[in-house]
Amino acid sequence: MHITTFRQFDCDLDGCRATRQESGVIADLPSSLDASRLRTGFRPVVMLLAAAVCGFGPVSTAEAQAQKPTAEQLLKGYKPSQKDVDYDTPEVADMAKCTVALEKGSYVISNAAGQVLRRFTDSNGDSAPDMFRYYHMGLEVYREIDTNGDPRTRKNMRADQYRWMNWGGTRWGIDEDEDGRIDSWKILSAQEAARIAVEAMIEGDLARLNTVLLNENDIRSLRLPAEMTQKLQDSVSDIPKKVQASLANSKVLNRKSVWVRFDPPLPGMILGEDLGATRDITVYENAMAIVQNGEKHDLISIGEMVQIGEVWKLAQVPTPVDTTGTAVVSVGGVMMQPSLGENVGKSDAGGPGEMSAEMQKLFAELDKVDKASPKPDATPQEFADYNVARANLSEKLVAAAKDDESRQQWIQQFTDSLSTATQSGLYPAGLPRLIQLQESVKNNEALLGYVFYRRLMAEYAVRLKEDDKAKTEADARQAREVTQKWWFEQLEGFARKWPQSEDAPDAVVQLAISYELMGRLDDAKAWYEQLAKNYSTTEGGSKAKGALRRLTLTGNKLQLAGKTLYQKDLSSAQYNGKVLLVVFWASYAQPFTADLPAIQAAYSKYNKEGFEILGINMDGDLGPLPAYLKKHGITWQSLREAPKENGMQPGDFGYGIVSVPTMFLVNKQGIVEGGITTANLDFAVDALLKGKKLESLQAPGTETPANAENTTAEKARKLN
């Protein structure tokens, strides 16, 4: 039995000929049509939904509902036009459980758990969808947009814009001729521009490569001096020839090469006055990328990148790096050279802008160490050995560097690796090396502050481990008190001496957090106040404002609202009339996992009496989350804020969370009663359900619940 689900039209043919789609597979296509494009492109979905009688209009008849496409048909039949989209699609067996709903001008396809998978939206009210949105873990990651189609005539109904967002990235591509290929970019990060360039070379797609190279309009917009303008024009001219030269005699970039990561230095701001330009320009110099070929990792020189508005562009064709030591690679681009004086780009190889064989060899060795970096489940000794190896190579690169800027960068990397290895307690030689390094940079005040702070953190870790070796617990406790006093004095001294350093906010954060975890809340508040006042624009300053808000919550109305893990709106006000446990949690935090049995026990015991739990999830990676929720039987709702940038922790809803889990109880009136631990959770929930106030109670053998959150310092998982 064949079921015709809907009709699909193509008016580019002579007359509007209908085709039939059965079970998501297009059949009976005219020979002049590309079946794969109809299946995966933008236009057929417009036709599908625009032709559905039930559409976006207010009238809904039985016949219209019968013609409405099913979730399974939509999920099977249509995919993004762009290939590099990571979005959720259920297993075939689960598609029948998915649903289609009409919500505010959108067809919304959701899975059995209510998590949104697709949203086809009519944004201009013409009763036809013009925005096609794809989701990953409940967050929209990609959309295709038709800004000029006419559903009445069915002309030009193709996507002309493509956007990636949230977990999907930051791209916004424009397809002017609506052929499914992006012609230009409205928004594009440096990382994504580098990846597009490298993958375009792997695929031999020069048109795609050209979208991320500087063009004539870009170069003119910089308003550079004539000589520099000409150099940039030359660097992006005759691209086919340059690509051929770049790939000649190289096996690094081929059809089997796989992108791994972007590896740039810090972006640099070049003052317009130094360039003779009319405005300041932001660039990456000597950016690198890494690709994988089988078991081998290879370096690709991305070179110079320039920010044009909200789009990053390359100033030259990427070039595979020869790591044999027999050739040189040009480093440094057109933009930086005017500000470096007569010796710009000089190296021990003798030529301008060249990387010596010695440096290339060290880079290759460093890449080899990095690609063999320990996995998350590796032993502490393996992590220590890895950082020692990195430190040793960085020290050699310090010696090989031929200019102060490069030397300083490698000293910082040397310091970071050495400090990390030392903090493990498994590298006794680390602290003496750090002290020696600190002495060697004493004439450079800024660099001295950088080394001093990391030596300080390493020494603190070493002292704590030595304290733990005391013969008795009493001796260990006394030794730790001495170490803590020393630590606070050192942090305060650093904050006073280097108040403008990049590490000063972190030093103050360390003071505030340490005092909070020790239960010295007045001291913690004082340091949080300094942080919020003196470093208000930093991440630490923002966290301090949240921490001050959290530490003064008791006795105040809780205000907490947002999207759940499944992108549903939820507010703490919806729990009024119930006793509510608010839990900031993460699947990676072992203290939370250890607390889960007690939390679940209280939930099972008191849920029917009016006890609820509201979680705030702080996982950076949502991938393992479904399995974790299922394994531990977590059924209560959790709010979720997406990270604001790749690699960052998700938001904490403005409460400055410093340890996971952080928990507090809210009474039936929505007033925060205070912090809580699982040690007295059962007692406190029972009391609140009976209408008692916690401030007048104390569980036998425990601290007052309002102060209990600070007793978890030994087990709390500190957040970055």
QUIKAVEN-V871918 format. One record per backbone hydrogen bond with DSSP energy under -0.5 kcal/mol. CO is the residue of the C=O (numbers start at 1). NH is the residue of the N-H. If there is no record, write none. Layout:
co->CO nh->NH
co->CO nh->NH
//
This chain:
co->2 nh->4
co->3 nh->5
co->6 nh->21
co->8 nh->19
co->10 nh->13
co->10 nh->17
co->13 nh->15
co->15 nh->17
co->17 nh->10
co->19 nh->8
co->20 nh->22
co->20 nh->27
co->21 nh->5
co->22 nh->25
co->24 nh->26
co->25 nh->22
co->27 nh->20
co->30 nh->33
co->33 nh->35
co->34 nh->38
co->35 nh->39
co->36 nh->40
co->37 nh->41
co->42 nh->45
co->42 nh->46
co->43 nh->47
co->44 nh->48
co->45 nh->49
co->46 nh->50
co->47 nh->51
co->48 nh->52
co->52 nh->55
co->61 nh->65
co->62 nh->66
co->63 nh->67
co->64 nh->54
co->64 nh->68
co->65 nh->68
co->70 nh->74
co->71 nh->75
co->72 nh->76
co->73 nh->77
co->74 nh->78
co->83 nh->85
co->85 nh->87
co->91 nh->94
co->91 nh->95
co->92 nh->95
co->92 nh->96
co->94 nh->97
co->95 nh->98
co->99 nh->110
co->101 nh->103
co->101 nh->108
co->103 nh->106
co->105 nh->122
co->106 nh->103
co->106 nh->108
co->107 nh->109
co->107 nh->120
co->108 nh->101
co->108 nh->110
co->109 nh->117
co->109 nh->118
co->110 nh->99
co->111 nh->114
co->115 nh->111
co->116 nh->138
co->117 nh->135
co->118 nh->109
co->119 nh->121
co->119 nh->133
co->120 nh->107
co->121 nh->123
co->121 nh->130
co->121 nh->131
co->130 nh->146
co->131 nh->121
co->131 nh->133
co->132 nh->144
co->133 nh->119
co->134 nh->141
co->134 nh->142
co->135 nh->88
co->136 nh->139
co->139 nh->136
co->141 nh->165
co->142 nh->134
co->143 nh->163
co->144 nh->132
co->145 nh->147
co->145 nh->160
co->145 nh->161
co->149 nh->151
co->150 nh->154
co->150 nh->155
co->155 nh->150
co->156 nh->158
co->160 nh->175
co->161 nh->145
co->162 nh->173
co->163 nh->143
co->165 nh->168
co->166 nh->169
co->171 nh->164
co->172 nh->186
co->172 nh->187
co->173 nh->162
co->174 nh->176
co->174 nh->183
co->174 nh->184
co->175 nh->178
co->184 nh->174
co->187 nh->172
co->188 nh->312
co->189 nh->193
co->190 nh->194
co->191 nh->195
co->192 nh->196
co->193 nh->197
co->194 nh->198
co->195 nh->199
co->196 nh->200
co->197 nh->201
co->198 nh->202
co->199 nh->203
co->200 nh->204
co->200 nh->205
co->204 nh->206
co->205 nh->209
co->206 nh->210
co->207 nh->211
co->208 nh->211
co->209 nh->212
co->210 nh->213
co->212 nh->314
co->215 nh->219
co->216 nh->220
co->217 nh->221
co->218 nh->222
co->219 nh->222
co->219 nh->223
co->219 nh->224
co->220 nh->223
co->223 nh->278
co->225 nh->229
co->226 nh->230
co->227 nh->231
co->228 nh->232
co->229 nh->233
co->230 nh->234
co->231 nh->235
co->232 nh->236
co->234 nh->237
co->238 nh->242
co->239 nh->243
co->240 nh->244
co->241 nh->245
co->242 nh->246
co->243 nh->247
co->244 nh->248
co->247 nh->250
co->252 nh->254
co->254 nh->257
co->258 nh->292
co->261 nh->290
co->263 nh->288
co->268 nh->270
co->268 nh->283
co->269 nh->271
co->270 nh->281
co->271 nh->274
co->271 nh->275
co->272 nh->276
co->272 nh->277
co->275 nh->225
co->281 nh->270
co->282 nh->307
co->283 nh->268
co->284 nh->305
co->287 nh->302
co->287 nh->303
co->288 nh->263
co->289 nh->300
co->290 nh->260
co->290 nh->261
co->291 nh->298
co->292 nh->258
co->292 nh->294
co->293 nh->296
co->296 nh->293
co->298 nh->291
co->299 nh->321
co->300 nh->289
co->300 nh->302
co->301 nh->319
co->303 nh->287
co->304 nh->315
co->305 nh->284
co->306 nh->308
co->306 nh->313
co->307 nh->309
co->308 nh->311
co->310 nh->188
co->311 nh->308
co->313 nh->306
co->314 nh->214
co->319 nh->301
co->321 nh->323
co->329 nh->355
co->333 nh->337
co->334 nh->338
co->336 nh->339
co->337 nh->340
co->338 nh->341
co->341 nh->344
co->343 nh->346
co->345 nh->353
co->345 nh->354
co->347 nh->350
co->351 nh->354
co->353 nh->331
co->354 nh->356
co->356 nh->360
co->357 nh->361
co->358 nh->362
co->359 nh->363
co->360 nh->364
co->361 nh->365
co->362 nh->366
co->363 nh->367
co->364 nh->368
co->365 nh->369
co->366 nh->370
co->367 nh->371
co->368 nh->372
co->370 nh->373
co->375 nh->378
co->379 nh->383
co->380 nh->384
co->381 nh->385
co->382 nh->386
co->383 nh->387
co->384 nh->388
co->385 nh->389
co->386 nh->390
co->387 nh->391
co->388 nh->392
co->389 nh->393
co->390 nh->394
co->391 nh->395
co->392 nh->396
co->393 nh->397
co->394 nh->398
co->395 nh->399
co->396 nh->400
co->397 nh->401
co->403 nh->407
co->404 nh->408
co->405 nh->409
co->406 nh->410
co->407 nh->411
co->408 nh->412
co->409 nh->413
co->410 nh->414
co->411 nh->415
co->412 nh->416
co->413 nh->417
co->414 nh->418
co->415 nh->419
co->416 nh->420
co->417 nh->421
co->418 nh->422
co->419 nh->423
co->420 nh->424
co->421 nh->424
co->421 nh->426
co->422 nh->425
co->427 nh->430
co->428 nh->432
co->429 nh->433
co->430 nh->434
co->431 nh->435
co->432 nh->436
co->433 nh->437
co->434 nh->438
co->435 nh->439
co->436 nh->440
co->437 nh->441
co->439 nh->442
co->441 nh->444
co->443 nh->445
co->444 nh->448
co->445 nh->449
co->446 nh->450
co->447 nh->451
co->448 nh->452
co->449 nh->453
co->450 nh->454
co->451 nh->455
co->452 nh->456
co->453 nh->457
co->454 nh->458
co->455 nh->459
co->456 nh->460
co->457 nh->461
co->458 nh->462
co->459 nh->463
co->460 nh->464
co->461 nh->465
co->462 nh->466
co->463 nh->467
co->464 nh->468
co->466 nh->469
co->467 nh->470
co->472 nh->476
co->473 nh->477
co->474 nh->478
co->475 nh->479
co->476 nh->480
co->477 nh->481
co->478 nh->482
co->479 nh->483
co->480 nh->484
co->481 nh->485
co->482 nh->486
co->483 nh->487
co->484 nh->488
co->485 nh->489
co->486 nh->490
co->487 nh->491
co->488 nh->492
co->489 nh->493
co->490 nh->494
co->491 nh->495
co->492 nh->496
co->493 nh->497
co->494 nh->498
co->496 nh->499
co->498 nh->501
co->501 nh->504
co->501 nh->505
co->503 nh->507
co->504 nh->508
co->505 nh->509
co->506 nh->510
co->507 nh->511
co->508 nh->512
co->509 nh->513
co->510 nh->514
co->511 nh->515
co->512 nh->516
co->513 nh->517
co->514 nh->518
co->515 nh->519
co->515 nh->520
co->516 nh->519
co->519 nh->521
co->520 nh->524
co->521 nh->525
co->522 nh->526
co->523 nh->527
co->524 nh->528
co->525 nh->529
co->526 nh->530
co->527 nh->531
co->528 nh->532
co->529 nh->533
co->530 nh->534
co->531 nh->535
co->535 nh->538
co->535 nh->541
co->538 nh->542
co->539 nh->543
co->540 nh->544
co->541 nh->545
co->542 nh->546
co->543 nh->547
co->544 nh->548
co->545 nh->549
co->546 nh->550
co->547 nh->551
co->548 nh->552
co->549 nh->552
co->550 nh->553
co->553 nh->556
co->556 nh->672
co->558 nh->560
co->560 nh->572
co->562 nh->570
co->563 nh->640
co->564 nh->567
co->568 nh->564
co->570 nh->562
co->571 nh->574
co->572 nh->575
co->573 nh->576
co->575 nh->578
co->578 nh->580
co->579 nh->612
co->580 nh->582
co->580 nh->666
co->581 nh->583
co->581 nh->614
co->582 nh->664
co->583 nh->585
co->583 nh->616
co->584 nh->661
co->584 nh->662
co->585 nh->618
co->586 nh->589
co->588 nh->590
co->589 nh->592
co->589 nh->593
co->590 nh->594
co->591 nh->595
co->592 nh->596
co->593 nh->597
co->595 nh->598
co->595 nh->599
co->596 nh->600
co->597 nh->601
co->598 nh->602
co->599 nh->603
co->600 nh->604
co->601 nh->605
co->602 nh->606
co->603 nh->607
co->606 nh->609
co->606 nh->611
co->607 nh->610
co->610 nh->579
co->612 nh->581
co->614 nh->583
co->615 nh->639
co->616 nh->585
co->620 nh->622
co->622 nh->625
co->622 nh->626
co->624 nh->628
co->625 nh->629
co->626 nh->630
co->627 nh->631
co->628 nh->632
co->629 nh->633
co->629 nh->634
co->630 nh->633
co->633 nh->635
co->637 nh->615
co->638 nh->565
co->639 nh->617
co->645 nh->648
co->652 nh->655
co->658 nh->719
co->660 nh->717
co->662 nh->584
co->663 nh->676
co->664 nh->582
co->665 nh->673
co->665 nh->674
co->666 nh->580
co->667 nh->670
co->668 nh->577
co->670 nh->558
co->671 nh->667
co->672 nh->555
co->674 nh->665
co->677 nh->680
co->678 nh->681
co->680 nh->684
co->681 nh->685
co->682 nh->686
co->683 nh->687
co->684 nh->688
co->685 nh->689
co->686 nh->690
co->687 nh->692
co->688 nh->691
co->693 nh->696
co->694 nh->697
co->699 nh->702
co->704 nh->707
co->704 nh->708
co->705 nh->708
co->705 nh->709
co->706 nh->675
co->707 nh->710
co->708 nh->711
co->709 nh->712
co->710 nh->713
co->712 nh->715
co->712 nh->716
co->716 nh->718
co->717 nh->660
//
